[in-house]
Amino acid sequence: MSDDSLKIDTMGAWAWITAGSPRALTWQQTTKPALEPGAVLVRNRAIGLNPVDWKFIEWGAATWLPGHIPGVDGAGEVVAVGAGVQHEWIGARVAYHQALTREGSFAEYTVVPVRALMRLPPGLNFAEAAALPCPMLTAWQAIQKVPHQTGLDVLVSGAGGAVGTLLVQLAVRARWRVAAMCNRRHFERMSRLGASTCIDPGSESSAFSSRRSFDVVFDTVSGHHAARLAQVIGANGHLVCIQDRMEAPPVAPFTTAISLHEVALNALHAYGTRPHWGALVDAGERMFNDVLHHVIAPLPVEPMPMAQLPQALEALKAHASQGRPVVVLDW
């Protein structure tokens, strides 16, 4: 599609009509979103798909009306800016993580608050970039919950997933001894990424039955799973819940006295201050550079056309994707 498309007031998008399967998303020609102060218009070149996408499509949300455009992750070029935004942004190659309450990335164009934009380094392609914002920023937030001391013993559950894969690498870079809990098919990859131990959660040697004591456990599975792992955290250790949160303390009072942490990346859109966003964006841009220069291993990308987006979400839900599903737009 040529730049003449910018003069057209409509765009294609996958729209949510009612709570249900991702296959119920409807392809529509809709009005191109209007700019607002403090925001930019991004022409999407690639759209990253995440578990939170299919979950909210199935659940719905209080703020979603029929015709809402889902999608939290995207990458592309800034083609217009709203009031109060420097014109130097026009033409910038960016990636972003969008609020669930806003019109999202499952469209040819998305309006994004300028504070959420991360500039891409030259040489990093849009597909690789779009695969990263949600898992990358989530992993970074999780790491920030823990005091950075050299030599900590750390367990990452669900290490084979996108967030877990990035967490293992960040923990290794922090000079922590990392045990990766994941399916055996991921063991070789986890070892290459620096994990000192790999644990099959279904085996008798798993952390569930082991008496090994960890300083930190990062759980990416569920609140129930995290509660079970609390038993292998040593005195004054940390339990970081990424997929869920602890509604009740998982250990008896005045025993190991572990600290509980929850990670809620999308909530930062509602509760984060300018300094919060500045730190998050700065971290994201540094990590994009690390991926480009192979300091951090990129997530394997499974590219697909826009027409296959609903099916790709279904495959992601069924854990049938061969890599990180990313929609690539052919402009």
Buried (B, 14 or more C-beta within 10 A) or exposed (E): EEEEBEEEEEBBBBBBBEEEEBEEBEBBEBEBBEBEEEBBBBBBBBBBBBBBBBEBBBEBBEEBEEEBBBBBBBBBBBBBBBEEBEEEBBEBBBBBBBBBBBBBBBBBBBBBBBBBBBBBBEEBBBBBBBBBBBBBBBBBBBBBBBEEEEEBBBBBBBBBBBBBBBBBBBBBEBEBBBBBBBBEEBBEBBEEBBBBBBBBBEEEEBBBEBEEEBBBBBBBBBBEBBBBBBBBBBEEBBBBBBBBEBEEBBBEEEEBEBBBBBBEBBEBBEEBEEEEBEBBBEBBBBBBBBBBEEEBBBBBBBBBEBEEBBEBBBBBBEEEBEEBBBBBBEE
